[in-house]
Amino acid sequence: MCETGGRSLPPGFETFIQNIATNRVPDSTVEVTLKEGESRPLTAGEIALAKLVFKDSINYALVKIHRGGLFGQPTKTGIAMTPNGEIYMPNTENGYKPDFSTERERDKVWLIHELTHVWQYQLGYDVKFYAMDIKLRGGYDGAAPAYHYDLEGEDTGKVIEQFNMEQQGQLIAHYFDAVYLEGTKRKGHADSLKRLPKLRFTLSSFLENPKNPALLPTTTGKIHWQ
């Protein structure tokens, strides 16, 4: 997610951190050390993680992960940006990784959130335009309400296309966390497990056929964020 298209807060953000532990993907290593602004393709391990939820709905060969870039904005803000089908990670200790599939579980969840914006972009969604719309509405201000959803409250009964692009990223990342990551005692993973029955309902069409462009967001959220 990003202020100019698909942005996500760093793993420390309270609604985003997940605590999980798994190794259900093939060994995956990257030998190349990138400099600021350089990019790399997804690793085999990252693709394996992504396919658990996105299946073949993403052309993984087109996806690149950048170490910084975008005039230094990801590094300055500590926020990942995915405006054009490529992921720009902050060039910081808690940002860019040479292979997210071998990192902490919160980093794996972060990657899935960012790949949601790649999925949206490849299906034809104008991620950059709608992220700007969310920004103008205040969705990234303060506690970043654009990311929040409540399947027990105001969002009860909604399906995936009724959520904005950031909420979709959270929903899919939390489902991935609950189903495919073993977790620890940290709260983020426990919260994902608690939401799982409602996540399955909300994401049912996506889980059945993630290639369907009708699943793209039909909203950017409330006109005035609370």
N, C-alpha and C positions, 0 to 999 in steps of 0.2 A: 504494500500500500504506500501511497506517497502523496505529498502535497501537490505534486504535478501528475499524479496518476498512480493509484494503488500504493498505499503506504502502510507499513506496520510498525508499531512501537517495538522497542527492543524487548528481549526476553524478560527483563525485570518488571515490565508493566503488569500490574496486578490482574488485569483481565486476560492477560495473554500467557503468563508463565504456566508451564505445565511441568509436572514432576513425574517422570516416567523412566522406565528402564527396559530396553529390549535389544535384541541382536538377531532379528529375524530376516535379515537381508544378506546378500552375498558380501564377502570381503570386498572392500572398495578403497583404493588409495589413489592419490594424485601426487605425481612427482614434481609438477611444475609449481614454482613459487611466483605468485603474481605481484607486480608492482601496483601502486595506486593507479586506478583508471583502467587497468587491464582486465580481461575477462577470460573465462574458461567455460567449457561445456559442462553439462551435468555429469556426474560420475555414475558408474554402474549401480552403486549403492543408492544414490539419490533417486535414480530412475525407478529402482525396485520399490523404494518407499512410496514414490508418487503413484505408481501403478496400483498400489493397494486400494486407493480411492478413486483416482482419475482414470484408471485402466488405460485404454488407448485413445482417450479423447484429447490428449495433448500430443503434438508432434515434438517429442523430446529433443530431437536433433536440432531444432531451431532455438532452443532455450540456452541462454548464457547467463552465468552469474558473474557480476562485476565486483571487483574490489574497489569500492568507492565509485568515482566517476560522477557524472551529472553535475559538473562544476563544483564538486566537493560537498554537495548538499547532504547526502546520506551520512558522511563522516561528521559534518558539523552538527547535525541534529541527532545522530545516533539512531536514525529511522531508516528502515529499508524502503526502497522505492521501486515500483514495478510498472512503469507507465506504458511500455511498448512491447510487452511479451518477453522482456529480459529483466533480470533481477539485479538491482544495484544495492549491495550490502555496505554498511558503514565499514570503513577501514579502521576498525578499532578492535580491542581485545575481545569484546563481546559481540562483535559484528561478523565480518567475513570469516568463513572457514574454508579450508581447501577441500573438505568433504563433509557435508552436514550429516551424512548417514553414519559417521563414526563419532559424532560429537554427543554432547549431553542431549537428553531427551527433549528438553525445552527448545533446543536448536532445531531438532527434527520437526517439532510442531510449528515452529516459526517458518521453516521451509515450506511446509504444506500450506500455511496461510498465504505465503507469497506466490506459490504455484497456483493457488486459486485465482489470482489476478492474471497469471499467464493463461489459464484455462478460459477465463472470461474474455481476454483479449483475442485469443485464437478462435473463439466462437463468434467474434464480431462485435464485442462490447467495447465502447470507447472509454477505456479505463481512465485515461488522462482527463477527458472532459468531465466525466461524472465525479471524479475525485475533486476536481476544482469546484464543482457544484456543492459537494459535501463540505468542502473547506469554507466556501462563502456562507454556508448555513451555520457554521460554527461546529461542525461535526468532529473536527480535530482539536478543538480548543479544550483547555482544562482537562477533565477526565476522559476526553475523547468519546463522547456519547455515540458516535457513528459505529463504534464496535459493539455496543451493548445490545443484548437481546434478552428476552424474558419469556421462555417457553411455558412457564408456570403462570404468567400473568397476561400482559397486553398482547403477547405474541402467540398465545395458545391457539392451536389449530392452523397456524400459517404454514405454508409450504415454501420451498427454497426461493422461488422467484419473487416472493413477497418481501424479501429482505434486501437491504442495500448491499453493495459490493463488499464492504468491510464486514458486515454481519455474515455474509456468505463465507468469507474467509475464516471467520471464527467458528461458525457451525461445522464446516468441513474439517478444520483443524482439531476441534474438540471431539468430533466423531472418530477421527484417526487416532487421537490420544486414547480414547476409551476402548476402542476395539483392538488396536494393533500394538499398543505399548503396555508393558506389564505394570509400570508405575511403582511408586514408592509411597511413603506416608504423607507426602506433601499435598497440600490442599488442592492444587490445580487439577491433578489427576483424579482425585476423589470427586471433585465437582463434575468432571467430564463423565465419570461413571454414573453419577447420580442423574445426569441429564440424558443418558443414553437412550432410554425408551422413547422419549420425545424427539431426540435427535434422529432416531430411525424413522419416525413418522415424517418429520419435516423434510428429511433428505431422501425420502423413499423414491421419488422420481429420478433424482440424481444417481442414487445407488443402482437403479435399474438400467438407466441409459444416460451416462454423463455426456454423451455427444449431442444431446438435444439442446439447440439454442433457445428453446422456449424456457429453459431454466435460468436464463440470465435475469438480472435484477429488473424489476418493473418500477422501482422506486429508489430514491436517494434518501428517503427518511422523512421525518417531520420537517415542515417548513421552518419552524422555529425550534431549535434544539433546546431541551430543558437543561 
